[in-house]
Amino acid sequence: MARMGMVFDLKRCIGCNACVIGCKQENSLPDGVFFTKTLSEDYGVYPSVKRVYIPTLCNHCEDAPCEKVCPSGATYTRDDGIVMVDGEKCIGCGSCAVACPYDQRSQVSKEMLDRGLFGEGQLTDFEKQGYDRFTPGTVIKCDFCSNRVDAGLDPACVVTCPTNARIFGDFDDPDSKPNRVMRERGGGQAPLAEKNTKPKVYYIS
């Protein structure tokens, strides 16, 4: 049994947002919707001030609050641990968005799709072919580019990262890239571990 997950190496992330652009393109995301974001935090006292970049995305929790509250069964977990949303079952109630402690859900509106990325209502050919996958009113989220994973590929955000700050693989495989790097660096830290959601995303610094 596989448990797909990701490790973020904060020492390697340079805040270039290539991952964000790669994700937007791979998933044809409309304006205002992001499956991954790169936050930043400054620390220290002048003149010894530093900045750390913090990548974020859906943490594909093993004990996922979003799945527990979904009344229609639209949110479910695949055998490999990737948390998915079935757009045909989603009723757009937003319960999952409220339950997610990481704020990693987005609701798609008809206005959002009609407006387009440039806000002029004239969709590009790229948008036209991509927006067909969305049903207005439903909720969407990162699915680790499950179609790529099924084809034996890494998620788009991983392959576009120029510094290899994102490490993706099977947490059940002791020799996988995420497990190896966490062993080498003394383990990883789960986001909001106190929430007990058992996320499959870890940070190392």
C-alpha positions as CSV (number, residue, x, y, z in Angstrom):
1,M,0.0,0.0,0.0
2,A,1.3,3.4,-0.9
3,R,1.0,6.7,1.0
4,M,1.9,9.5,-1.4
5,G,3.2,12.6,0.3
6,M,5.5,15.6,0.0
7,V,8.4,17.1,1.9
8,F,9.3,20.8,1.7
9,D,12.9,21.7,2.2
10,L,12.8,25.3,3.5
11,K,16.5,25.7,3.1
12,R,16.1,25.2,-0.7
13,C,12.9,27.2,-1.3
14,I,13.9,30.6,-2.9
15,G,10.3,31.9,-3.2
16,C,10.4,32.1,-7.0
17,N,6.8,30.8,-7.3
18,A,7.6,28.6,-10.3
19,C,5.6,25.9,-8.5
20,V,2.6,28.3,-8.4
21,I,2.8,29.0,-12.1
22,G,3.3,25.3,-12.9
23,C,0.3,24.3,-10.9
24,K,-1.9,27.0,-12.4
25,Q,-1.0,25.9,-15.9
26,E,-1.3,22.1,-15.2
27,N,-4.7,22.5,-13.6
28,S,-6.0,25.4,-15.8
29,L,-7.0,27.2,-12.6
30,P,-9.2,30.3,-13.0
31,D,-8.3,33.8,-11.6
32,G,-8.0,33.9,-7.9
33,V,-7.7,30.1,-7.4
34,F,-4.4,28.6,-6.2
35,F,-3.7,25.0,-5.2
36,T,-0.3,26.0,-3.9
37,K,1.0,29.2,-2.5
38,T,4.4,30.3,-1.2
39,L,4.2,32.4,2.0
40,S,7.2,34.3,3.4
41,E,8.2,35.2,6.9
42,D,11.0,37.6,8.1
43,Y,12.8,37.0,11.3
44,G,15.7,38.3,13.3
45,V,16.6,41.8,14.4
46,Y,18.1,44.5,12.1
47,P,20.7,44.3,10.7
48,S,20.7,40.5,11.1
49,V,17.3,39.9,9.3
50,K,16.5,36.8,7.3
51,R,13.6,35.6,5.3
52,V,12.2,32.1,4.9
53,Y,9.8,31.0,2.2
54,I,7.0,28.5,3.2
55,P,5.3,26.5,0.4
56,T,1.8,25.4,1.2
57,L,-0.8,23.1,-0.4
58,C,-3.4,20.5,0.5
59,N,-1.8,18.3,3.1
60,H,-3.8,15.2,2.1
61,C,-4.5,14.3,5.7
62,E,-4.9,10.7,6.8
63,D,-7.6,11.8,9.2
64,A,-9.1,14.5,6.9
65,P,-11.6,16.8,8.5
66,C,-12.9,17.7,5.0
67,E,-13.8,14.1,4.3
68,K,-15.6,13.7,7.6
69,V,-17.9,16.6,7.1
70,C,-18.7,16.1,3.4
71,P,-22.5,15.2,3.3
72,S,-22.5,13.9,-0.2
73,G,-19.4,11.7,-0.2
74,A,-17.7,13.9,-2.8
75,T,-14.5,14.1,-0.8
76,Y,-12.8,10.8,-0.5
77,T,-9.3,9.3,-0.1
78,R,-7.7,7.1,-2.8
79,D,-5.9,3.9,-1.9
80,D,-2.6,5.8,-2.2
81,G,-3.7,8.4,0.3
82,I,-4.4,11.2,-2.1
83,V,-7.5,13.1,-0.9
84,M,-9.8,13.8,-3.9
85,V,-13.0,15.6,-4.8
86,D,-15.6,14.1,-7.0
87,G,-17.1,17.1,-8.9
88,E,-20.2,15.1,-9.9
89,K,-21.1,14.4,-6.2
90,C,-20.1,17.8,-4.8
91,I,-23.1,19.9,-3.9
92,G,-21.2,23.1,-3.2
93,C,-22.2,23.4,0.4
94,G,-18.7,24.5,1.5
95,S,-18.6,22.3,4.6
96,C,-15.1,21.0,3.6
97,A,-13.8,24.5,3.3
98,V,-14.9,25.4,6.8
99,A,-13.6,22.2,8.2
100,C,-10.1,22.4,6.6
101,P,-7.7,23.9,9.2
102,Y,-5.3,24.8,6.4
103,D,-7.6,26.8,4.2
104,Q,-6.9,24.7,1.2
105,R,-10.3,24.7,-0.6
106,S,-11.6,26.9,-3.3
107,Q,-15.2,27.2,-4.7
108,V,-15.6,27.8,-8.4
109,S,-18.2,30.2,-9.5
110,K,-19.7,30.7,-13.0
111,E,-18.7,34.4,-12.9
112,M,-15.1,33.3,-12.2
113,L,-15.0,31.0,-15.2
114,D,-16.8,33.5,-17.5
115,R,-14.5,36.4,-16.5
116,G,-11.3,34.5,-17.4
117,L,-7.8,35.2,-16.3
118,F,-7.6,38.6,-18.0
119,G,-11.0,39.8,-16.6
120,E,-12.4,40.7,-20.1
121,G,-14.7,37.8,-20.6
122,Q,-12.9,36.6,-23.7
123,L,-11.4,33.3,-22.8
124,T,-8.1,32.1,-24.5
125,D,-8.0,28.7,-26.2
126,F,-6.0,27.5,-23.2
127,E,-8.8,28.5,-20.8
128,K,-11.5,27.0,-23.0
129,Q,-10.0,23.6,-23.0
130,G,-9.2,23.7,-19.3
131,Y,-12.3,25.2,-17.8
132,D,-14.4,22.2,-19.1
133,R,-13.2,20.2,-16.1
134,F,-14.9,22.6,-13.6
135,T,-18.5,22.6,-12.5
136,P,-19.7,26.0,-11.2
137,G,-20.6,25.9,-7.6
138,T,-18.4,23.0,-6.7
139,V,-15.3,23.0,-4.5
140,I,-11.8,22.1,-5.9
141,K,-8.4,21.5,-4.3
142,C,-4.9,20.1,-4.9
143,D,-4.9,16.4,-5.8
144,F,-1.1,16.0,-6.1
145,C,-1.7,16.1,-9.9
146,S,-3.3,12.6,-9.5
147,N,-3.4,12.1,-13.3
148,R,0.4,12.6,-13.4
149,V,0.9,10.4,-10.4
150,D,-1.1,7.6,-12.2
151,A,1.2,8.0,-15.2
152,G,4.3,7.6,-13.0
153,L,5.1,11.3,-13.0
154,D,5.7,13.8,-10.2
155,P,3.2,16.6,-9.6
156,A,3.7,19.7,-11.7
157,C,4.9,21.8,-8.8
158,V,7.7,19.3,-8.1
159,V,9.1,19.2,-11.6
160,T,9.0,23.0,-12.0
161,C,10.9,23.7,-8.8
162,P,14.4,24.8,-9.8
163,T,16.0,24.0,-6.5
164,N,14.4,20.7,-5.7
165,A,12.7,22.1,-2.6
166,R,9.7,19.9,-3.1
167,I,10.3,16.1,-2.6
168,F,7.4,13.8,-3.6
169,G,7.1,10.1,-3.0
170,D,5.7,7.1,-1.1
171,F,5.9,7.5,2.6
172,D,5.4,3.7,3.0
173,D,8.6,3.1,1.0
174,P,11.6,3.4,3.4
175,D,13.8,4.2,0.4
176,S,11.6,6.8,-1.2
177,K,13.0,10.3,-1.7
178,P,10.9,11.9,1.1
179,N,11.9,9.3,3.7
180,R,15.6,9.5,2.7
181,V,15.7,13.2,3.0
182,M,13.9,13.3,6.4
183,R,16.3,10.6,7.8
184,E,19.3,12.7,6.6
185,R,17.9,15.9,8.1
186,G,16.7,14.5,11.4
187,G,13.0,14.2,10.6
188,G,10.3,16.6,9.5
189,Q,7.6,18.8,11.0
190,A,3.9,18.4,10.1
191,P,1.9,21.6,9.7
192,L,-0.4,22.3,12.7
193,A,0.4,19.0,14.2
194,E,-1.8,19.8,17.2
195,K,-4.8,19.4,14.9
196,N,-4.1,15.7,14.8
197,T,-5.1,15.5,11.1
198,K,-2.0,13.3,10.3
199,P,-1.0,15.3,7.2
200,K,1.2,13.7,4.5
201,V,3.2,16.9,4.0
202,Y,6.2,17.7,6.1
203,Y,8.7,20.6,6.5
204,I,12.4,20.3,7.0
205,S,14.7,23.2,7.7
